[in-house]
Amino acid sequence: RGGCGHSYMAPWPRAWPTVDMDCMAFGMGCCCLQVTFQGKDVDDSRYLYDQLAGLSPIMLALTAATPIFKGRLVDTDARWAVISQSVDDRTAAERQCPSGADAETDAEMAGGGVRPLQKSRYDSISCYLSSETPDMYNDVPCEVDEEMRDLVMKATGDHMLARHVAHLFVRDPLVVFEGAVEEVPDEEATDHWENIQSTNWQTMRWKPPPPQDPDHADDGNHIGWRTEFRAMEVQMTDFENAAFSVFIVLLTRVLFVFDLDLVMPLSLVDENMKRAQKIDAVCKEKFFFRKHMVPGHAGQNCSTCDPPADMAAAEAAAAPQPPPPPPTASSADGTDEPCAPCSAGDPAAVANGSEEESRLNEEMLDDTVEEMTMDEIFNGKGDYFPGLVPLCYAYLDHMNCDKKGFSKLDGYLRFISARAAAQVKTDAGWMRDFVLNHPEYAKDSVVSPAIAHDLVKACDEVGRGERVASDLLGEAEIDPVLAENAYGSQLARERLKGSCRHLLLCRYKNRATDAPLEAAEVEGAAGRRARANSRAQSAGVADGM
């Protein structure tokens, strides 16, 4: 609990008991699931940055997996607020605390150590980046380093880019390596840029290419413009991690090919971040989301959308989503209660029961944004919002996905659809219920060593496929992960004869050159749709951290 300046803690009464964690490792020791995409060009990477920003709190809630800290069952399900506080190095003056009102300027610090900063350096984004995003959606404070802003503006004339870069430089560097300060040639290396960039931990990260290696300048394999999606929590099983990684990749293809728009006011994204961390946010909270994702089609239902993209999306809304049997979620006293999505709008279901904290100025909303349940966001609402999962099915149908590939992807999409509908638990919900139902639990929030041992053992068994967890995974089955099955066959080490090696290489060379390349042809309209075909071929790459 960090005191003033920490907006994530605002919904909780200050009189509640807290878990005091006095070390950065309590936050940065948490695990996460991040996916990085390489865009076709700089514009694509900036477009993805903005489009995926609003999905960050949605996916944080859907992947929530952190209900325990320092041996205590806490009143949140996700890691974000804890990490945000653990690396918050703002001074009292920067946090605008009363104790910092008379602070003197420190010339060695960015902004003199007194510039007001609204957020921790680990937080949601404070400004959009793409030139295609209307500036009216940047409705939260975004502090900038004036010198850096003017420098980028003079070099590029790009207001959005200048603000993004200048916002990063309001922070002080956290890491300095001996021999890598004045010795680094900024014209040739980006060490100083990466120093600042890599210690601004936001929900999205825009990653320009590293310097070109002169020895490989013409090989065509240089790293390009990338966008990193950073909010998701790591899951217990490889299946879950793969499902969420693949889903985000599919969604980027949907955005490009169907020419959709998910951008909304950043103030609403920040409100979603607060809601995403509450207990059972998937079934107890509503989130602001765009109800009209097709630019210029506000107020039209799916039956009147222009083909081909929107008609395919509307047809996909009827895609079969057979649910597993609905589980129950345990209440704080250990009794079982249905996890009902319909409680999302009930003030009694909101933390503190305070309507004032969750009520926002209606002027923030327009005809493109409304509050939706997680089920509605992913599986559709009425005849005007097809849902993100049906849109992914529409894309797979559009690209004529082969039967084998579709079977694998269908399993992932069915699982995500079920979790969004609260038919299966989040990892946080599963772990919380395990503790609440443990015979040693005394209903005092204490996770004793014995409970912790049994919980970790159970999580390990679920992850290795030795323990059935249908209330977590639904109809998905996890193949056992056994040491003796690490390799399908023993790795050969005997040297091949020259003739055998030659025949083997020729065979694979012929396979690579003779296979025809297939690509979906997308007829675009104006703006981004005209570039959809080439964008659809840019690759998504998942990485661990």
C-alpha positions as CSV (number, residue, x, y, z in Angstrom):
1,R,0.0,0.0,0.0
2,G,1.9,3.0,-1.2
3,G,0.0,6.0,0.2
4,C,-0.7,9.1,-1.8
5,G,-0.3,9.1,-5.6
6,H,-1.4,5.5,-6.2
7,S,-4.7,5.5,-8.0
8,Y,-5.0,1.7,-8.1
9,M,-5.5,1.7,-4.3
10,A,-8.3,4.3,-4.4
11,P,-11.2,1.8,-4.4
12,W,-10.1,0.1,-1.2
13,P,-10.8,1.6,2.3
14,R,-7.7,2.9,4.0
15,A,-8.8,1.3,7.2
16,W,-8.4,-2.2,5.8
17,P,-5.4,-4.3,6.9
18,T,-2.6,-4.3,4.3
19,V,0.3,-6.5,3.2
20,D,3.5,-4.5,3.6
21,M,6.2,-5.4,1.0
22,D,9.3,-3.3,1.4
23,C,11.4,-4.7,-1.5
24,M,11.3,-4.2,-5.3
25,A,11.4,-8.0,-5.7
26,F,7.9,-8.4,-4.4
27,G,6.7,-6.7,-7.6
28,M,9.4,-7.5,-10.2
29,G,9.6,-11.1,-9.0
30,C,6.1,-11.6,-10.5
31,C,5.8,-13.4,-13.8
32,C,4.0,-12.3,-16.9
33,L,3.0,-13.3,-20.5
34,Q,4.0,-10.8,-23.2
35,V,3.7,-11.0,-26.9
36,T,5.8,-8.9,-29.4
37,F,4.7,-8.2,-33.0
38,Q,6.9,-7.0,-35.8
39,G,5.0,-4.7,-38.0
40,K,5.4,-4.3,-41.8
41,D,6.6,-0.8,-41.2
42,V,6.7,2.0,-38.6
43,D,3.1,3.0,-39.3
44,D,1.8,-0.5,-38.7
45,S,3.7,-0.8,-35.4
46,R,2.3,2.5,-34.1
47,Y,-1.2,1.5,-35.3
48,L,-1.0,-1.8,-33.3
49,Y,0.3,0.1,-30.2
50,D,-2.8,2.2,-30.1
51,Q,-5.3,-0.5,-31.0
52,L,-4.1,-3.0,-28.4
53,A,-3.8,-0.4,-25.6
54,G,-7.5,-0.7,-24.8
55,L,-7.2,-4.5,-24.7
56,S,-4.6,-4.4,-22.0
57,P,-6.9,-4.3,-19.0
58,I,-9.3,-6.7,-20.6
59,M,-6.6,-9.3,-21.0
60,L,-5.2,-8.6,-17.6
61,A,-8.6,-9.5,-16.0
62,L,-9.0,-12.6,-18.3
63,T,-5.5,-13.9,-17.3
64,A,-5.6,-12.9,-13.6
65,A,-3.4,-15.3,-11.7
66,T,-2.0,-13.5,-8.6
67,P,-4.3,-13.7,-5.6
68,I,-1.5,-14.3,-2.9
69,F,1.3,-12.0,-1.7
70,K,3.7,-12.6,1.1
71,G,1.7,-15.4,2.6
72,R,-1.6,-13.6,2.5
73,L,-4.7,-14.0,0.4
74,V,-5.3,-10.5,-0.8
75,D,-8.3,-8.6,-2.2
76,T,-7.0,-8.4,-5.7
77,D,-6.5,-11.1,-8.4
78,A,-3.7,-9.5,-10.5
79,R,-0.1,-8.4,-10.1
80,W,-0.3,-5.0,-11.7
81,A,-0.9,-2.7,-8.8
82,V,1.8,-4.3,-6.7
83,I,4.5,-4.0,-9.4
84,S,3.4,-0.5,-10.1
85,Q,4.1,0.4,-6.4
86,S,7.2,-1.7,-6.0
87,V,9.2,0.3,-8.7
88,D,7.5,3.7,-8.1
89,D,10.5,6.0,-7.5
90,R,8.6,9.3,-7.7
91,T,9.5,11.8,-5.0
92,A,6.9,13.1,-2.6
93,A,6.7,16.3,-4.7
94,E,6.3,14.3,-8.0
95,R,3.4,12.3,-6.3
96,Q,2.0,15.7,-5.1
97,C,2.0,14.6,-1.5
98,P,1.7,17.2,1.2
99,S,5.1,16.2,2.5
100,G,6.6,17.3,-0.8
101,A,5.0,20.7,-1.0
102,D,8.1,22.6,0.0
103,A,10.7,20.3,-1.8
104,E,13.6,22.1,-3.4
105,T,14.6,21.5,-7.0
106,D,17.4,18.9,-7.6
107,A,19.3,19.7,-10.8
108,E,20.5,16.1,-11.0
109,M,17.0,14.7,-11.5
110,A,14.6,14.8,-14.4
111,G,12.2,17.7,-13.9
112,G,14.2,18.8,-10.9
113,G,12.5,16.0,-8.9
114,V,9.5,18.2,-8.4
115,R,7.6,17.9,-11.7
116,P,4.1,16.4,-10.9
117,L,3.9,12.8,-12.3
118,Q,0.5,11.2,-12.3
119,K,1.6,7.6,-12.7
120,S,4.4,5.2,-11.6
121,R,6.9,4.3,-14.2
122,Y,5.2,0.9,-14.3
123,D,1.6,1.7,-15.4
124,S,-0.8,2.1,-18.3
125,I,0.1,4.3,-21.3
126,S,-0.5,8.0,-21.0
127,C,-0.7,8.9,-24.7
128,Y,-1.5,7.2,-28.1
129,L,1.2,7.0,-30.7
130,S,-0.4,6.6,-34.2
131,S,-1.0,9.7,-36.3
132,E,-4.3,8.0,-37.3
133,T,-5.7,8.3,-33.7
134,P,-7.7,11.4,-33.0
135,D,-6.0,13.5,-30.3
136,M,-9.3,13.9,-28.4
137,Y,-8.7,10.3,-27.0
138,N,-5.6,11.5,-25.2
139,D,-7.7,12.8,-22.2
140,V,-5.3,11.9,-19.4
141,P,-2.3,13.9,-18.1
142,C,0.9,13.2,-20.1
143,E,3.9,14.9,-18.8
144,V,6.8,15.5,-21.2
145,D,10.4,16.6,-21.1
146,E,10.2,19.8,-23.1
147,E,13.8,19.6,-24.4
148,M,13.3,16.1,-25.8
149,R,9.9,17.0,-27.2
150,D,11.4,20.0,-29.1
151,L,14.3,17.9,-30.3
152,V,12.0,15.2,-31.8
153,M,9.6,17.8,-33.3
154,K,12.5,19.5,-35.0
155,A,13.8,16.3,-36.5
156,T,10.4,14.7,-37.5
157,G,7.6,17.3,-37.3
158,D,5.5,14.4,-35.8
159,H,3.6,15.7,-32.7
160,M,2.4,12.2,-31.6
161,L,5.9,10.7,-31.8
162,A,7.5,13.7,-30.0
163,R,5.0,13.4,-27.2
164,H,5.6,9.7,-26.8
165,V,9.4,9.9,-26.7
166,A,9.3,13.0,-24.4
167,H,7.0,11.3,-22.0
168,L,9.5,8.5,-21.5
169,F,12.2,11.0,-20.6
170,V,10.4,12.5,-17.6
171,R,11.9,9.5,-15.7
172,D,15.4,9.2,-14.3
173,P,17.6,6.4,-15.5
174,L,17.6,3.5,-13.0
175,V,20.7,1.6,-14.3
176,V,24.1,3.0,-15.2
177,F,26.9,0.7,-16.4
178,E,30.5,1.6,-15.8
179,G,32.2,2.5,-19.1
180,A,28.9,2.9,-20.9
181,V,28.0,6.6,-20.2
182,E,30.1,9.1,-22.0
183,E,31.9,6.3,-23.8
184,V,28.8,5.3,-25.8
185,P,28.6,7.0,-29.3
186,D,25.0,8.1,-29.5
187,E,25.3,8.4,-33.3
188,E,26.0,4.7,-33.6
189,A,24.5,3.0,-30.5
190,T,21.2,3.2,-28.7
191,D,22.3,2.2,-25.2
192,H,21.2,5.4,-23.6
193,W,17.8,5.2,-25.3
194,E,17.3,1.6,-24.2
195,N,18.3,2.6,-20.6
196,I,15.2,4.9,-20.4
197,Q,12.9,2.8,-22.7
198,S,13.5,-0.5,-20.9
199,T,12.7,1.0,-17.4
200,N,9.4,2.6,-18.5
201,W,7.2,-0.5,-17.9
202,Q,3.9,0.4,-19.5
203,T,1.0,-1.8,-20.7
204,M,2.3,-1.4,-24.3
205,R,5.9,-0.8,-25.5
206,W,6.9,0.5,-28.9
207,K,10.3,-0.8,-29.9
208,P,12.2,0.8,-32.8
209,P,14.8,-1.3,-34.6
210,P,18.3,-1.6,-33.0
211,P,21.3,-0.2,-34.9
212,Q,22.1,-2.0,-38.2
213,D,25.1,-4.3,-38.1
214,P,27.4,-3.0,-40.9
215,D,28.5,-6.6,-41.6
216,H,24.9,-7.7,-42.3
217,A,23.4,-4.6,-43.8
218,D,22.3,-6.3,-47.0
219,D,21.0,-9.6,-45.8
220,G,17.4,-8.5,-45.3
221,N,17.1,-10.0,-41.9
222,H,17.3,-6.8,-39.8
223,I,14.9,-6.5,-36.8
224,G,12.1,-4.2,-37.7
225,W,9.5,-2.0,-35.9
226,R,7.9,-3.9,-33.1
227,T,5.0,-3.6,-30.6
228,E,5.0,-5.4,-27.3
229,F,1.7,-6.3,-25.5
230,R,2.7,-6.5,-21.9
231,A,-0.3,-6.8,-19.5
232,M,-1.2,-10.5,-19.4
233,E,-0.4,-12.8,-16.5
234,V,1.5,-16.1,-17.0
235,Q,-0.7,-19.1,-16.7
236,M,-0.3,-22.5,-15.0
237,T,-0.4,-24.6,-18.2
238,D,1.3,-24.4,-21.6
239,F,-2.1,-24.7,-23.1
240,E,-3.4,-21.5,-21.5
241,N,-0.2,-19.5,-22.4
242,A,-0.4,-20.7,-26.0
243,A,-4.2,-19.9,-26.2
244,F,-3.7,-16.3,-25.1
245,S,-0.6,-15.7,-27.2
246,V,-2.3,-17.1,-30.3
247,F,-5.5,-15.1,-29.6
248,I,-3.6,-11.8,-29.5
249,V,-1.8,-12.7,-32.7
250,L,-5.1,-13.6,-34.4
251,L,-6.7,-10.3,-33.2
252,T,-3.9,-8.3,-34.8
253,R,-4.7,-9.9,-38.1
254,V,-8.4,-9.2,-37.5
255,L,-7.7,-5.5,-36.9
256,F,-5.7,-5.2,-40.1
257,V,-7.8,-7.3,-42.5
258,F,-11.2,-6.1,-41.3
259,D,-10.0,-2.5,-40.7
260,L,-11.4,-2.2,-37.2
261,D,-10.9,0.5,-34.6
262,L,-10.6,-0.3,-30.8
263,V,-9.3,3.1,-29.7
264,M,-11.2,4.9,-26.9
265,P,-10.5,7.6,-24.4
266,L,-7.5,6.8,-22.2
267,S,-9.4,7.8,-19.1
268,L,-11.7,4.9,-19.7
269,V,-8.7,2.6,-20.3
270,D,-7.3,3.6,-16.9
271,E,-10.7,3.0,-15.3
272,N,-10.7,-0.5,-16.8
273,M,-7.2,-1.1,-15.4
274,K,-8.6,-0.4,-11.9
275,R,-11.5,-2.8,-12.4
276,A,-9.4,-5.5,-14.0
277,Q,-7.5,-6.2,-10.7
278,K,-10.5,-6.8,-8.5
279,I,-11.6,-10.3,-7.4
280,D,-13.4,-12.2,-10.1
281,A,-13.4,-9.2,-12.4
282,V,-14.3,-11.5,-15.3
283,C,-17.7,-12.1,-13.9
284,K,-18.3,-9.3,-11.5
285,E,-17.1,-6.2,-13.4
286,K,-18.1,-4.3,-16.5
287,F,-15.5,-2.7,-18.8
288,F,-15.7,0.2,-21.2
289,F,-15.3,-1.0,-24.8
290,R,-16.1,0.2,-28.3
291,K,-19.4,-1.0,-29.4
292,H,-18.9,0.2,-33.0
293,M,-15.5,-1.1,-34.2
294,V,-15.9,-0.3,-37.9
295,P,-14.9,3.3,-38.6
296,G,-17.9,5.4,-39.9
297,H,-20.5,2.7,-39.0
298,A,-21.6,4.0,-35.5
299,G,-25.3,3.1,-35.0
300,Q,-25.5,0.4,-37.6
301,N,-26.1,-3.3,-36.7
302,C,-24.2,-6.2,-38.2
303,S,-26.8,-6.8,-40.8
304,T,-26.2,-3.5,-42.5
305,C,-22.4,-3.5,-42.5
306,D,-20.4,-3.3,-45.7
307,P,-18.9,-6.6,-47.1
308,P,-16.6,-8.4,-47.0
309,A,-15.2,-7.9,-43.6
310,D,-18.2,-7.0,-41.5
311,M,-20.6,-9.5,-43.2
312,A,-18.1,-12.3,-42.4
313,A,-17.9,-11.0,-38.9
314,A,-21.7,-11.0,-38.5
315,E,-21.9,-14.5,-39.9
316,A,-19.2,-15.6,-37.5
317,A,-21.2,-14.3,-34.5
318,A,-23.2,-17.5,-34.8
319,A,-20.2,-19.8,-34.6
320,P,-20.7,-22.7,-32.2
321,Q,-19.3,-22.1,-28.7
322,P,-20.4,-25.2,-26.6
323,P,-19.8,-24.4,-22.9
324,P,-18.5,-26.7,-20.3
325,P,-20.5,-27.1,-17.2
326,P,-20.5,-23.8,-15.2
327,P,-18.3,-24.0,-12.1
328,T,-18.8,-22.1,-8.8
329,A,-16.7,-19.5,-7.2
330,S,-16.0,-19.5,-3.5
331,S,-16.9,-16.5,-1.3
332,A,-14.6,-15.1,1.3
333,D,-16.1,-17.3,4.1
334,G,-15.5,-20.5,2.1
335,T,-19.1,-21.1,0.9
336,D,-19.8,-21.8,-2.7
337,E,-21.7,-19.2,-4.8
338,P,-22.4,-19.0,-8.5
339,C,-20.0,-16.6,-10.3
340,A,-22.8,-14.8,-12.0
341,P,-22.0,-12.3,-14.8
342,C,-25.3,-10.5,-14.2
343,S,-23.9,-9.1,-10.9
344,A,-21.6,-6.8,-12.9
345,G,-23.9,-3.9,-12.7
346,D,-25.0,-4.4,-9.1
347,P,-23.5,-1.8,-6.7
348,A,-23.4,-4.5,-4.0
349,A,-20.9,-6.4,-6.2
350,V,-18.6,-3.4,-6.5
351,A,-15.7,-3.2,-4.0
352,N,-16.7,-1.0,-1.0
353,G,-20.2,-0.9,-2.4
354,S,-19.5,2.6,-3.5
355,E,-21.3,3.9,-6.6
356,E,-19.4,7.1,-6.5
357,E,-16.0,5.5,-7.2
358,S,-17.2,3.6,-10.2
359,R,-19.4,6.4,-11.7
360,L,-17.8,8.3,-14.5
361,N,-18.7,11.6,-16.2
362,E,-21.2,10.7,-18.9
363,E,-19.6,13.3,-21.1
364,M,-16.6,10.9,-21.5
365,L,-18.8,8.5,-23.5
366,D,-20.1,8.9,-27.0
367,D,-22.0,6.6,-29.3
368,T,-18.9,4.4,-29.9
369,V,-18.3,3.3,-26.3
370,E,-20.3,1.5,-23.6
371,E,-19.9,-0.7,-20.6
372,M,-19.9,-4.4,-21.4
373,T,-19.5,-7.6,-19.5
374,M,-16.5,-9.8,-20.4
375,D,-18.8,-12.3,-22.0
376,E,-20.2,-9.6,-24.3
377,I,-16.8,-8.3,-25.3
378,F,-15.5,-11.7,-26.3
379,N,-18.7,-13.5,-27.4
380,G,-20.9,-10.7,-28.7
381,K,-23.8,-8.5,-27.7
382,G,-27.1,-8.0,-29.5
383,D,-27.0,-7.5,-33.3
384,Y,-24.4,-4.7,-33.3
385,F,-21.3,-6.2,-31.6
386,P,-20.2,-9.5,-32.9
387,G,-17.6,-10.1,-30.2
388,L,-13.8,-10.7,-30.5
389,V,-13.9,-14.5,-30.6
390,P,-16.4,-14.6,-33.5
391,L,-14.3,-12.1,-35.3
392,C,-11.3,-14.4,-35.0
393,Y,-13.5,-17.2,-36.5
394,A,-14.4,-14.9,-39.3
395,Y,-10.8,-14.2,-40.1
396,L,-9.9,-17.9,-40.1
397,D,-12.8,-18.6,-42.5
398,H,-11.7,-15.7,-44.7
399,M,-8.2,-17.0,-45.0
400,N,-9.4,-20.6,-45.7
401,C,-7.6,-22.0,-42.6
402,D,-6.7,-25.7,-43.2
403,K,-8.5,-28.3,-41.1
404,K,-5.6,-29.3,-38.9
405,G,-4.7,-25.7,-38.1
406,F,-8.3,-24.8,-37.5
407,S,-8.7,-27.7,-35.0
408,K,-5.9,-26.4,-32.9
409,L,-7.0,-22.8,-33.0
410,D,-10.6,-23.8,-32.4
411,G,-9.6,-25.4,-29.1
412,Y,-7.9,-22.1,-28.0
413,L,-10.8,-19.9,-29.0
414,R,-13.4,-22.2,-27.3
415,F,-11.4,-22.0,-24.1
416,I,-11.1,-18.2,-24.2
417,S,-14.8,-17.9,-25.0
418,A,-15.6,-20.1,-22.0
419,R,-13.4,-18.2,-19.6
420,A,-14.9,-14.9,-20.7
421,A,-18.4,-16.3,-20.0
422,A,-17.3,-17.4,-16.5
423,Q,-17.8,-21.0,-17.4
424,V,-14.3,-21.8,-16.3
425,K,-12.2,-20.1,-13.6
426,T,-9.3,-17.8,-13.9
427,D,-6.0,-19.1,-12.5
428,A,-6.5,-16.6,-9.6
429,G,-10.0,-17.9,-8.9
430,W,-8.8,-21.5,-9.0
431,M,-5.9,-20.8,-6.6
432,R,-8.2,-18.7,-4.3
433,D,-10.8,-21.5,-4.1
434,F,-8.0,-24.0,-3.4
435,V,-6.9,-22.0,-0.3
436,L,-10.4,-21.3,0.9
437,N,-11.3,-25.0,0.8
438,H,-8.1,-26.2,2.3
439,P,-8.7,-28.0,5.7
440,E,-6.0,-25.9,7.4
441,Y,-7.4,-22.5,6.2
442,A,-8.6,-20.5,9.2
443,K,-10.6,-17.8,7.3
444,D,-8.0,-15.2,8.3
445,S,-6.3,-14.6,4.8
446,V,-3.2,-16.5,6.1
447,V,-1.7,-18.9,3.6
448,S,0.3,-21.1,5.9
449,P,3.4,-23.0,4.8
450,A,1.4,-26.2,4.6
451,I,-1.3,-24.6,2.5
452,A,1.4,-23.0,0.3
453,H,3.1,-26.4,-0.2
454,D,-0.1,-28.1,-1.2
455,L,-1.1,-25.2,-3.5
456,V,2.3,-25.2,-5.3
457,K,2.2,-29.0,-5.6
458,A,-1.3,-28.9,-7.1
459,C,-0.4,-26.1,-9.6
460,D,2.6,-28.1,-10.7
461,E,0.5,-31.2,-11.2
462,V,-2.0,-29.2,-13.3
463,G,0.8,-27.7,-15.4
464,R,2.3,-31.2,-16.0
465,G,-1.0,-32.8,-16.9
466,E,-1.1,-35.1,-13.8
467,R,-4.1,-33.4,-12.2
468,V,-7.5,-32.9,-13.9
469,A,-8.8,-29.3,-13.5
470,S,-11.9,-29.1,-15.7
471,D,-13.1,-26.1,-13.7
472,L,-10.0,-24.3,-14.9
473,L,-9.5,-25.7,-18.4
474,G,-13.0,-26.8,-19.4
475,E,-12.9,-29.4,-22.1
476,A,-9.2,-29.0,-22.8
477,E,-7.0,-31.9,-22.0
478,I,-3.3,-31.5,-21.0
479,D,-1.0,-34.3,-22.2
480,P,1.2,-35.4,-19.3
481,V,4.7,-33.8,-19.3
482,L,7.1,-36.6,-18.4
483,A,10.9,-36.6,-18.3
484,E,11.1,-39.9,-20.2
485,N,9.0,-38.3,-23.0
486,A,11.3,-35.3,-23.4
487,Y,12.4,-36.5,-26.9
488,G,10.4,-38.7,-29.3
489,S,13.7,-40.4,-30.2
490,Q,17.2,-40.3,-29.0
491,L,19.2,-37.5,-30.6
492,A,21.6,-38.9,-33.1
493,R,25.2,-37.8,-33.1
494,E,26.8,-40.1,-35.7
495,R,28.2,-38.2,-38.6
496,L,26.4,-38.5,-42.0
497,K,28.3,-39.7,-45.0
498,G,28.8,-37.0,-47.6
499,S,26.4,-38.6,-50.1
500,C,23.6,-38.9,-47.5
501,R,24.0,-35.3,-46.4
502,H,23.8,-34.1,-50.0
503,L,20.6,-36.1,-50.7
504,L,19.0,-34.9,-47.5
505,L,19.8,-31.2,-48.2
506,C,18.6,-31.5,-51.8
507,R,15.3,-33.0,-50.7
508,Y,14.5,-30.1,-48.3
509,K,15.7,-27.5,-50.7
510,N,13.3,-28.8,-53.3
511,R,10.5,-28.9,-50.8
512,A,11.0,-25.3,-50.0
513,T,11.3,-24.0,-53.5
514,D,8.6,-26.1,-55.2
515,A,5.8,-25.3,-52.7
516,P,3.6,-22.5,-54.0
517,L,3.1,-19.6,-51.7
518,E,-0.5,-18.8,-50.9
519,A,-1.8,-15.5,-49.5
520,A,-5.3,-14.2,-48.9
521,E,-6.2,-11.4,-51.3
522,V,-7.9,-8.6,-49.4
523,E,-9.7,-5.9,-51.3
524,G,-9.4,-2.8,-49.2
525,A,-11.3,0.5,-49.1
526,A,-9.9,3.8,-48.0
527,G,-7.1,4.3,-45.4
528,R,-5.8,1.2,-43.7
529,R,-7.9,-1.2,-45.7
530,A,-5.9,-0.4,-48.8
531,R,-2.9,-1.8,-47.0
532,A,-4.6,-4.8,-45.4
533,N,-3.2,-7.4,-47.8
534,S,0.4,-6.7,-47.0
535,R,-0.3,-6.1,-43.3
536,A,-2.0,-9.5,-43.0
537,Q,1.3,-11.2,-43.8
538,S,3.4,-9.5,-41.1
539,A,4.3,-12.0,-38.5
540,G,3.5,-12.1,-34.8
541,V,6.2,-13.4,-32.5
542,A,5.5,-14.5,-28.9
543,D,8.2,-14.2,-26.3
544,G,8.4,-14.9,-22.6
545,M,9.3,-11.7,-20.8
